[in-house]
């Protein structure tokens, strides 16, 4: 029998939390011993948590002896029985008996029918905006999002039920989200939220019992009272914020025990990472290659979604629904940028970052070049006008076939001149990101929070200036 000390650790969770069993003193055939407890299954092996350092490790049942084997066999049987009840409760095979911290996120995404939203070197996310037939924990979530860490293991699952953004929204997605409106009112939203909270609460309580309550959130503005259940290395967090949203998050025990507060990432580490993520092409294109995407969906959440992307790029966890709440977004969307800025500045300072905002009368490549070269995305207020989008879509579609870049610069400048001679309308107010530039062709790369196909569109700087509202905002390391 191999010494238990020699087993390969899988993950680290410094704040230990009882999940199913109690700590046991395990002995091996060579006189060694450790204190550990059962915390799940992975294939045909048991997952145990070592008390001394919080590390998870795998062990084959045959390596355990006597009462240890009997105890862990009983707990594995109990876990298997609970899994069936939990799957029925969730409506999908969400749980496998393996804690999120050592479970591949794409497996969970597949079980929940989530599409890939974003994948960078540092993280990944999956999301679905669901229909009426999609039920999770007894109610229809409007948005289900799953986030993964750099290692590909799941970190957080977030299901948002009735909320002021999605509820009764008739807006389109992408460029069409300026069309339609929210048909919700405070009374109908409150009624839907009450029904969803009651359904989810009853569903989970039936299997896991009554919840505990705690405060949860990463800052003073985001902290809220929530209900919590713990099971097998997971914490289920149910939150209902009056007039805002009902949500259920599944997070690691460590994050729940910390009240939702995440660790700070060192400025030097972020600065180095940002600079390494800058892509430079032979044709003169310079752009940010690792900005996470967030799809705002069929609602007017361009401001919260774009701020979430910028904050995550800077190593600060964020959620567009929470940002919409503290930014006082209206029913169906619509956030005053300046108001949210005041709140975000404090959140950013709490994580050791800095913010900077500027007003520019004429938007030029040189206004953003210094930030892009350092890996910093520039949030930009503008008007998403028809002529602007037609130019961005058309140029981006043709750009991969360009061989003569000098001729390309001349061609797009002539067409841009036709656009900028037109009168621009004061409508379709929007915020997006400038994530790249090309000085030789006088183009900017722009990213909208509308999904993967809008990750990076190229537009002449003169057309961008024609559509600009003049506001720039950056989160600096």
N, C-alpha and C positions, 0 to 999 in steps of 0.2 A: 504493500500500500504506500503510495507517495505521501510525503509529509504535506499536511494541509497548508503550511506556510509557503509551499512552492507553487500553489495554484496561481494562474495568471489573473490579475485584477482586471475588471471591466470598466469600472467607473468610480468616481469619488463623490461622496455626499457627506459633507462635514457635519451636518446637523442630523443626527440619527433619530429615527422616529419608529415607534413600534408599528408593524404592519399586520402580521398575522400571529406569529409566535413570539415566545420569550427568548432571551439570550440563553444559549447553552454552551457549556464547555466541551469542545470537541477534542478528542485525542486521536492521534494516529499511531501507526504501528512502530514508530521509531521514538516514541516518548515525547513528542511535541504536542502542544495543545494551544487552542485559540478559543475565544468566545465569539460566537456567531449566531445568527438567527436566519430562519427561512424567509425569503422575500420574493419568491416567484419561480416560474418554470421557463426554461429555454430549451425547446425541443424535448429530448428525453433526459435532460439534466436539471438538477436543482440549482437555483440561484440563492446564494447565502451572502449575508452582509457581515463583514468582519468588524467587531466592535472597536478594535484598537485604532483603525484609521478610516473606517467608513467605507471601505472598498467592497464592491460586489465581486463575487467570483463564482465560477461554475464548479459543480462537483457531481460526478456520476453517483446515483443511489448506491451502487455496489461498493463504493469507497467508504460508506458510513457503516458504523457498527452498533450493535445492541440497541439501547434506548434512543440513541441519536437517530438511527435508521427508522425506528418505530414512530418517533415524534414527527420527523420530517415527512414520512410516508402519509401520516394522518393529515398533516397540514396540506400536502399536495392534493390529497383526495378532497379536502374541504374546498380548496381553491378551484379545483375542476368543477365541483358542484356549483360554486358561486358564479363561475364563468358563464354557465348556461343561463342563469337568472339575469346576469348583467347584460348579456347579448340580447336577451328578450326585452329587457328594460330599454336599452339603447335603440333597438330596432335594427342594428347593424353589428357585425362581429368586431366591435371596436377594441375590445380587450382580448389579450391572448394569455394573460398570466405573467407576461414579461413587462417589467416597468418601462416607461417611456425612455428613460435615460440610456437603456441598452437595446432599444428596439428600433429598427429602421423605419423612418417616417414614410417612405414610399409604400410600405406594406399597409400602414394605417390609411393612407390616402386612397389606396385602391379599395379597401374595405368600405370606405365612406363615399366612394365615387367622386373624389375631388380631383380637379385638373391642376396640373402644374402651373403655378402663377409666376414663380421666379426661382432661378438657381444661380448663385454666385459662388465664388471660392469660399465664402465665409458663412453662408446660410442658404436655406431654401424655404419655399412656402408653396402650399397648395390651397386652392379656394374654389368654392362653388356658391353661386347665387341660386337658391333652390326654388322649386315650385311647390304648389300646395300639397302634392302627394308625398313630399319628402318629410318624414317625421323622425326626430332624434330626441330620445328621452321624453316621448309623449307629446311633443309639440313641433310645429314647423319652424325651423330656424331659417331666417332670410339669408344669412351668410354663415358658412362654415369654413374656417381657415385653420390650417395646420402649419406649424413652423418647425424647422429642423435646424440643429446646430451644424457646425462645420464638419463633424464626423458623420453626418447623415442620420443621426438618431433624432427621434422626435423630442421636442422641447416643450411646446405648448399647443394645445388644441383649443380653439375659441369658436363657440357657436353663439350667434347673436339672433335672438328671437325678435318679437315685436319691438321696433325702434323707430325713432322719429325720422330717420333717413330713408329706410326702405319701405316702411309700412304705407300701403296705398299710394306708392309712387308710380306714376305713369311715364317717368322720364326714360329715355333711351340710354344705351350704353355708348361709350366712346364719344365721338363727335356729336352724336344725336342726344347726348344727355341734356343739352340746352332746350330740347323740345319736350313737351309734356310738363307736368307739374305734380305736386303732392296733393292728393285729395283727402288727406287725413286731417283730423281736427283733434284737439286735446282730449275730448271726451271719448272718441272712438279708439284713440291710441291707448288711453288709460285702461279701457275695458279689455283690449287685446293683450296688453301687458299683464294685467291681473290674471287672465285666463292662462297665458303661457307660463307665468311663474307658478301658478297652482299646479299645472299639469307636470311640469318638470320636477317640482318639489315632491309631489306624490309619487312619481315614478321612481325616483332615487331612494326616497325614504322607505318605500316598500321593501327594498333589498338591503340597504345599508343602514337603516334606522334613522333616528333624528339627527340633524346636523348640529354642529357647534357654530357659534358666530365669532367673527373677528373683524378687525380692520385690515383692508388690503389695498395696496397701491404704492407706487414708487415715489410719490411726492405729496406734499400737502394738498395740492389741488386734485390729485387723482385718487386719494385715499377715500374708500367708501366701506360701508358695512356690508359684509357678505356672509353667506352660509357655506359651511365647509364639511365635506365628508372625506375621510382617508381610507384608502383601500390598496393594499399590495403595492406600495411605492408610488401611488398616485394621490393627488388631492383634487377633489371635484369642488369647484368654487362657483356658487350660484349668486349672481348679483342682479338686483333690480333697482334702477335709479329712476326716481319719479320723473315722468315726462321725457325720459331719455331712451332707455333700452332695458331689456332683460337679456342676460348673457350667462352662459355656462362655460367655464374654462376648466381644462384638465391640465394640471401643472405638476412638476416634481414636488415631493414633500419638502425638499430643501427650500424651494421658492415660497411655498405656502407658510412654512415656519418662519421665514424672514419677512412675512407680511407683504410679499410681492416686491420687495426691494431687491434690485439686482446690483451686482458688484460693479464698481467703476473700472473702466478700462484705462490704462495709463495713457496720458497724452502722447508720450513718445511712441508707444506701440501703435496708436491710431494714426499718428502723423506718418510713420513709416509705411503702414499698410495702405493708406490713401495714396501716397506717392508711388508705391509699387503697382497700384491698380490702374495707373494712367497708361493708356495705349497710344502709341505713336506709329503712324503708318508712313510708308515712303511717299505717298501723294500729299503729305502735309496734314492729314487728319490727326487731330489729337482729341481723345475722348476718354471718359471714365468707363471702365469696362465692368465694374462690379457694384453698380447701384441696384439695390433690390427693387423689384417692381411691386406695386400694390394696385390692384384693380378696384377703383372706387365703386364700380357697379352702377346700377340704374338709379342714381341719386346725385345730388349736387354736393359731393364731398371732396371736390378737387383740393381744397385747402387742407383738411385733415389728412387726406391720403398722401399728398405731396410732403407735408411736414413729417409724417411717419417715415417716409422713405429717406428723407434727409437726416432725420435723427438716427435711424438704424445704420445709415452709412457712417455716421459719426460715433457708432458704438453705444447708442442710447436706445434702449427698448422703448417702443411706442405702439399705440393702437389707434387707428383712425376713429373708432367709435368713441373712445375715451377722449381723444382730442376734440372731437365734435362737441362733446358734452362741456368741456371746460372752455371751448371757444364759442359756446352759445350759438351753435348752428341752428338755423330755422328748420321748420318742418319740411322734410324732403331735401334739406341741404341749404347751402348759402351761409357762408361764414365770413365775418368781417376780418380780413387779414390782420389789421392792426390790433384788434382785440386779442386774437389768438397769439400774436407775437409777444404781447406782454406776459402771457402765461408761459409760453415756451421758453422765453429768456430765463425765467427762474428755474425751470426744469433742467435746462441746459447747464446753467451755473452749478446746480446741485451735483452734476456729473463731471464737473471740472472743465467744461468746455466754454467757449465764448461765442457770442453772436455779433453779427454786423449787418446793418441794413443801409442801403444807399438809394438815392433817387437820381435817375439819369434822364436828362432831357432828350438825348440821342443815344440809342443803344448801338454800341459798336463792339467788334471783336475784342478790342483792347480793354474794354470794361470788364470782361470775364476771363480773359486769358490767364492772368496771374492766379486766379482761384483754381481754374481747371488744371493748370500745370502742377498744383499741389494736391490734386485729387479731390477738391471740394466742389460739390454740386452747387449751382446758383439757382435758388428759387426766384421765379420771375413772374410778376403780375402783367397780364396781357389780355387781349380780346381774341378769342378763338373764332375768327371770322372765316367765312366761306372761302374767300380768295386766298387767305393765309393757308388754310388746310389743303386746298387744292394744290397750291404751290409745294407745300411740304410733302404731300403724298406723291405727287408726280415726280418731283426731283429725286426723292428717296428711292422710288421704284426703278428709276433709270440709272441711278448713280453707280451701281455695281458693274455696269457695262461700259463705263467711261474708260478710254485709253489715252485721250489727249486732254489733260487737265487744264491747259491754257485755253483751249477752245471751249471747254465746259464752263470755265469762269466767264468768258465773254457771252456765251449763250444764256446762262442763267441771269446774268446782270441785265441783259436786254429785256428778258421776260419780267424780271423783277421791276424794271422801270415802268412797265405797263400797269403793274399792280399798284405801285406806290403813287401813281398819278391819280388813282381813284380816291374818292372821299371815303374814309374809314368810318364805320358806324360805332356808336357808343352802346354796344351790346355784347352779349356772350362773354361777360367778364370771367376770367379764368386765372389759375395759377398753375404753372408747370415748372420744369427744371431745364436749365441750360447745362448740358453735360459734355459739350465739346465744341471745337472750332476748327476752321481751316483758314489761316491767314491768306494763303495764296488765292483761294477762290472766294474769300470773303463770305464764308458760310458759318452758321451756328448749328450745333446738334442739339435738338430739343427733345425732352422726354416727358410725355403726359402719363398720368396715373390711370390709364385706361386699359392696361393689359399688355401682353408681350409684343403685339404688333406695333405698339407705340413707344417701345423702349428707346428708340433713337431715330428721329426724323431730321433730315437736313434741310435748312431753309436759308436763303440769302439774308445776310445781316440787315439789308435795307428793308426787306419784307418784314422781318422780325421787328424792326424799329417802327414800321408803319402800323403794326398791330400792338405795339408795346403800351403798357400803362405806366412804365417807368420805375417800378419798384423791384429792388433786388434784395435778397436776404440770404445770408450764409451762416452756417454753423462751423466755427473754426476750432481746430484742435489746440 
